[in-house]
Amino acid sequence: MAVHRRDTRCLEGHLKQDVQLISRAFNETEIFPDGFEIKRPSPYAYVTPMTDGVTLLHMAVEFCDLEMAAWLLQYGADINAESAVDVHGYGGWTPLFRAMATLHVPRSFPDLASLLLDRGADVTVRASIRKPVADDNDERGIRENVTPIEYAQSFVEADLVNQEALKLVREAVSCVRSTRRRLVESVITMADLPSSPCR
């Protein structure tokens, strides 16, 4: 409830009582409990499913709450925490996947993706996602072994893709590739050097 209400004082109190809450996976019933006048959205409304277990940081990103996401990271939330994996093998997405598409208006805003990338979000992580879709074609919502970029590029509702986030993640992937290439080149160069005896 504290995440819904953006009540950091209440959340801080809960975290003092149980530090594991920052990394715990919450299921949909816990996220939208009965009796609190919080209407549970249709499963089609989620960017990525929330049914099997997500962290508080996943929730903050899904709700497009930049301040809460920053606060959770300050309190030790794992930037690369993976969602629970269901019995069919779907899951494992990180908060960055949630930043790639949004119901937020305007659709394109870099803030959440920028925060996640600045704090070290892994742009190469892969996940398998079964996003519920409104029609009977369940296959439309299935993405297997995809990166955040691949997820965004193949998202079921293309108009919900956060183009600014996609741009930032593409730039980060390019940087990772460039760094890896330079590292490999330096290792090859070092291997070509004549060995010198140790003294």
Long-range contacts (C-beta under 8 A, 24 or more apart in sequence): 1-33, 1-36, 1-38, 3-56, 3-59, 3-60, 3-63, 3-65, 3-68, 4-38, 4-63, 6-65, 6-67, 6-68, 8-68, 8-71, 11-56, 11-71, 12-75, 15-75, 21-56, 22-55, 22-56, 22-72, 22-75, 22-76, 22-77, 22-78, 23-55, 23-77, 23-78, 23-81, 24-55, 24-56, 25-52, 25-53, 25-54, 25-55, 25-83, 25-84, 26-53, 26-54, 26-55, 26-56, 26-59, 27-51, 27-52, 27-53, 31-59, 43-132, 44-132, 44-133, 44-134, 45-103, 46-131, 46-132, 47-97, 47-98, 47-100, 47-101, 47-102, 47-103, 47-131, 47-160, 48-83, 48-93, 48-97, 48-98, 48-129, 48-131, 49-83, 49-90, 49-129, 49-130, 49-131, 49-132, 51-86, 52-83, 52-84, 52-85, 52-86, 52-90, 52-91, 53-83, 53-84, 53-91, 54-83, 54-84, 55-81, 55-83, 55-95, 57-81, 57-95, 58-83, 58-94, 58-95, 58-98, 60-95, 61-95, 61-98, 61-99, 61-112, 61-116, 62-98, 64-102, 64-103, 64-104, 64-112, 66-111, 66-112, 66-115, 69-95, 69-112, 69-115, 69-116, 70-115, 73-115, 73-119, 79-116, 79-119, 79-120, 79-121, 79-122, 80-120, 80-121, 80-122, 80-125, 82-125, 82-127, 83-127, 86-130, 88-130, 89-128, 90-128, 90-129, 90-130, 90-142, 91-127, 91-128, 91-129, 92-125, 92-126, 92-127, 92-128, 93-127, 93-129, 93-151, 94-121, 94-122, 94-125, 94-127, 94-148, 95-121, 96-121, 96-122, 96-123, 96-125, 96-148, 96-169, 97-127, 97-129, 97-148, 97-151, 99-148, 99-162, 99-165, 100-148, 100-149, 100-151, 100-152, 100-155, 100-161, 100-162, 100-165, 100-166, 100-169, 101-151, 101-152, 101-155, 101-157, 101-160, 101-161, 101-162, 102-160, 102-162, 103-160, 104-162, 107-159, 107-160, 107-161, 107-162, 107-163, 108-162, 108-163, 108-164, 108-165, 109-162, 109-164, 109-165, 110-164, 110-165, 110-167, 110-168, 112-165, 113-162, 113-164, 113-165, 113-168, 113-169, 114-168, 117-168, 117-169, 117-172, 123-147, 123-148, 123-149, 123-169, 123-172, 123-173, 123-176, 124-173, 124-176, 127-151, 131-156, 147-173, 149-173
